[in-house]
């Protein structure tokens, strides 16, 4: 249930000029299979996490703009080859708009939940408004080898609800979390967050962001995964969340669409 913030067009240009630190100062973590929302976080401010989008409908699922033509999300969010992608901070907010996109999924429905098959990507049409939105690059290759590790702080962001019983879907929210483990439920997945802070219904498919930096350089934010499902069978939102490593949809999109995402 991460909330996606999209700026009005006059503001979009200002957003595009911001550095990742300016635009994404305080992100929020998502953990959702069956569409979950940010738990323990807060509403994102205008222009924060502009690459976080809503998928299917406001508050239904979440996604990430990783290239001007590519949005990543979860396979269990994609029921048809065409879906709508919503840009902005929430329904009826200034500058919000939607586009119909062609999608491809790694699994059918929820069959791939908490495996490296629960990925999907959607190909957007050329659109000047999207070109004004800063993308968040995926963490892959040697960068992932160096920076993607258990114990790394991260942000969950999404448009979902704020508790298993709660409402509030359709607003972009953010929460800080920790990457607990790699490949815990299956190879190519991440275990993130806990019962107090993480994703919930409506956050499915949404981003997990990390701030990549070392002692001398700040490389900005990267997206490392997309929300897949609850981290344990006997829980709903109040537990850790499983994420699909972003390398899986990136590889599929580059091979199938011949688009150089990285």
Residue pairs with C-beta under 8 A, 6 or more apart in sequence:
1 30
1 32
1 35
1 36
1 37
1 38
1 39
1 59
1 62
1 158
1 159
1 160
1 161
1 162
1 168
1 169
1 173
1 199
1 200
1 201
1 202
1 203
2 28
2 29
2 30
2 37
2 38
2 49
2 52
2 62
2 156
2 157
2 158
2 159
2 160
2 172
2 173
2 174
2 199
2 202
2 203
2 206
2 207
2 227
3 28
3 38
3 43
3 44
3 52
3 89
3 90
3 157
3 158
3 159
3 160
3 170
3 171
3 172
3 173
3 174
4 49
4 52
4 53
4 54
4 62
4 86
4 87
4 88
4 89
4 90
4 157
4 158
4 159
4 172
5 44
5 45
5 46
5 47
5 48
5 49
5 50
5 52
5 88
5 89
5 90
5 93
5 172
6 12
6 50
6 53
6 86
6 87
6 88
6 89
6 93
6 95
6 96
6 97
6 133
7 14
7 15
7 46
7 47
7 50
7 88
7 89
7 94
7 95
8 94
8 95
9 95
9 129
9 132
10 95
11 46
11 47
11 94
11 95
12 95
12 129
12 132
12 133
13 132
14 47
15 23
15 47
15 50
15 132
15 133
15 134
16 132
16 133
16 134
18 47
18 134
19 220
20 134
20 136
20 211
20 220
20 221
21 218
21 220
22 47
23 47
23 48
23 49
23 50
23 134
24 48
24 49
24 136
24 155
24 209
24 221
25 48
26 42
26 44
26 45
26 48
26 155
26 174
26 176
27 44
27 48
27 49
27 155
27 156
27 157
27 174
27 176
27 209
27 221
28 38
28 41
28 42
28 44
28 49
28 155
28 156
28 157
28 158
28 173
28 174
28 175
28 176
29 38
29 41
29 154
29 155
29 156
29 157
29 174
29 175
29 176
29 177
29 192
29 193
29 197
29 198
29 199
29 208
29 241
30 36
30 37
30 38
30 62
30 156
30 157
30 158
30 160
30 198
30 199
30 200
30 203
30 204
30 206
30 207
30 208
30 227
30 241
31 39
31 156
31 177
31 192
31 193
31 198
31 199
31 200
31 203
31 227
31 230
31 231
31 237
31 239
31 240
31 241
31 242
31 243
32 62
32 158
32 160
32 199
32 200
32 201
32 202
32 203
32 204
32 205
32 206
32 227
32 228
32 229
32 230
32 237
32 241
33 74
33 76
33 110
33 113
33 114
33 118
33 204
33 227
33 228
33 229
33 230
33 241
33 242
34 76
34 110
34 201
34 204
34 229
34 230
35 60
35 61
35 77
35 160
35 201
35 202
35 203
35 204
36 158
36 160
36 161
36 199
36 200
36 201
36 202
36 203
36 204
36 227
36 230
36 236
36 237
36 241
37 59
37 158
37 159
37 160
37 161
37 162
37 163
37 166
37 168
37 169
37 173
37 199
37 200
37 201
37 202
37 203
37 237
38 156
38 157
38 158
38 160
38 162
38 173
38 174
38 175
38 198
38 199
38 200
38 203
39 162
39 163
39 175
39 196
39 197
39 198
39 199
39 200
39 237
39 238
40 175
40 196
40 197
40 198
41 156
41 162
41 173
41 174
41 175
41 176
41 197
42 173
42 174
42 175
43 171
43 172
43 173
43 174
44 52
44 89
44 157
44 172
44 173
44 174
46 89
48 172
48 174
49 136
49 155
49 157
49 172
49 174
49 207
49 209
50 65
50 133
50 134
51 64
51 65
51 66
51 133
51 134
51 135
51 136
51 207
51 223
52 62
52 63
52 64
52 65
52 157
52 158
52 159
52 172
52 206
52 207
53 62
53 63
53 64
53 65
53 71
53 85
53 86
53 87
54 60
54 61
54 62
54 63
54 85
54 86
54 159
54 170
55 61
55 62
55 63
55 71
55 73
55 77
55 83
55 84
55 85
55 86
55 122
55 205
56 77
56 79
56 83
56 84
57 84
57 86
58 86
58 90
58 91
58 159
58 169
58 170
59 91
59 159
59 160
59 161
59 169
59 170
59 171
59 202
60 77
60 159
60 169
60 202
61 73
61 74
61 77
61 159
61 202
61 203
61 204
61 205
61 206
62 73
62 157
62 158
62 159
62 160
62 202
62 203
62 204
62 205
62 206
62 207
62 227
63 71
63 72
63 73
63 77
63 85
63 122
63 205
63 206
63 207
63 226
64 71
64 72
64 73
64 136
64 206
64 207
64 223
64 226
65 71
65 130
65 133
65 135
65 136
66 72
66 135
66 136
66 137
66 138
66 223
66 246
66 250
66 261
67 135
67 253
67 259
67 261
68 124
68 130
68 131
68 135
69 123
69 124
69 126
69 257
69 259
70 121
70 122
70 123
70 124
70 253
70 257
70 259
70 261
71 85
71 101
71 121
71 122
71 124
72 119
72 120
72 121
72 122
72 138
72 205
72 207
72 223
72 226
72 246
72 249
72 250
72 253
73 103
73 120
73 121
73 122
73 204
73 205
73 206
73 226
74 118
74 119
74 120
74 204
74 205
74 226
74 227
74 228
74 244
75 105
75 106
75 107
75 108
75 109
75 112
75 117
75 118
75 119
75 120
76 107
76 109
76 110
76 112
76 113
76 118
76 204
76 228
76 229
77 83
77 120
77 204
77 205
78 103
78 105
78 120
78 122
79 109
80 103
81 102
81 103
81 104
82 100
82 101
82 102
82 103
83 100
83 101
83 103
83 122
84 98
84 99
84 100
84 101
85 98
85 99
85 100
85 101
85 122
85 124
86 96
86 97
86 98
87 96
87 97
87 98
87 99
87 129
87 130
87 133
88 94
88 95
88 96
88 97
89 96
89 171
89 172
90 96
90 159
90 170
90 171
90 172
91 170
97 129
99 124
99 125
99 127
99 130
100 125
101 122
101 123
101 124
101 125
102 122
102 123
103 120
103 121
103 122
103 123
104 120
104 121
104 122
104 252
104 253
104 256
105 119
105 120
106 112
106 116
106 117
106 118
106 119
106 120
106 248
106 249
106 252
107 115
107 117
107 118
107 119
110 229
111 117
112 118
112 119
112 228
113 228
113 229
113 242
114 185
114 186
114 189
114 228
114 229
114 242
115 185
115 186
115 188
115 189
115 228
115 244
116 186
116 187
116 188
116 189
116 244
116 245
116 248
117 248
118 226
118 228
118 229
118 244
119 226
119 244
119 248
119 249
119 252
120 205
120 249
121 249
121 252
121 253
121 257
123 253
123 257
123 259
124 130
136 207
136 209
136 221
136 222
136 223
137 222
137 223
137 262
138 222
138 223
138 224
138 246
138 247
138 250
138 261
138 262
139 147
139 148
139 210
139 212
139 222
139 223
139 224
139 246
140 246
140 247
140 250
140 262
141 262
143 212
143 219
143 222
144 224
144 245
144 247
147 210
147 212
147 222
148 179
148 182
148 210
148 224
148 245
149 179
149 182
150 179
150 180
150 181
150 182
151 178
151 179
152 178
152 179
152 210
153 176
153 177
153 178
153 179
153 210
153 211
154 176
154 177
154 178
154 179
154 192
154 208
154 209
154 210
154 224
155 174
155 175
155 176
155 177
155 208
155 209
155 210
156 174
156 175
156 177
156 192
156 193
156 197
156 198
156 199
156 203
156 206
156 207
156 208
156 227
156 241
157 172
157 173
157 174
157 206
157 207
157 209
158 172
158 173
158 199
158 200
158 202
158 203
158 206
158 207
158 227
159 169
159 170
159 171
159 172
159 173
159 202
159 203
159 206
160 169
160 173
160 199
160 200
160 201
160 202
160 203
160 204
160 206
161 167
161 168
161 169
161 200
161 201
161 202
161 237
162 168
162 173
162 200
163 200
163 237
163 238
164 200
164 201
164 236
164 237
164 238
166 200
169 201
169 202
170 202
175 193
175 197
175 198
176 197
177 192
177 193
177 194
177 197
177 198
177 208
178 192
178 193
178 194
179 190
179 191
179 192
179 208
179 210
179 224
180 191
180 192
180 193
180 194
180 240
181 190
181 191
182 189
182 190
182 191
183 189
184 190
184 191
184 231
184 242
185 191
185 231
185 242
188 244
188 245
188 247
188 248
189 225
189 228
189 242
189 243
189 244
189 245
190 208
190 224
190 225
190 242
190 243
190 244
190 245
191 231
191 240
191 241
191 242
191 243
192 198
192 199
192 208
192 225
192 231
192 240
192 241
192 242
192 243
193 199
193 231
193 240
193 241
194 239
194 240
195 235
195 238
195 239
195 240
198 237
198 239
198 240
198 241
199 206
199 227
199 237
199 241
200 236
200 237
201 236
201 237
203 227
204 227
204 228
204 229
205 226
205 227
206 226
206 227
207 223
207 225
207 226
207 227
208 223
208 224
208 225
208 226
208 227
208 243
209 221
209 222
209 223
209 224
210 221
210 222
210 224
211 218
211 220
211 221
212 218
212 219
212 220
212 221
212 222
213 219
223 246
224 243
224 245
224 246
225 243
225 244
225 245
225 246
226 243
226 244
226 246
226 249
227 241
227 242
227 243
228 241
228 242
228 243
228 244
229 241
229 242
230 236
230 237
230 239
230 240
230 241
230 242
231 239
231 240
231 241
231 242
232 239
232 240
250 261
250 262
253 259
253 261
254 260
254 261
254 262
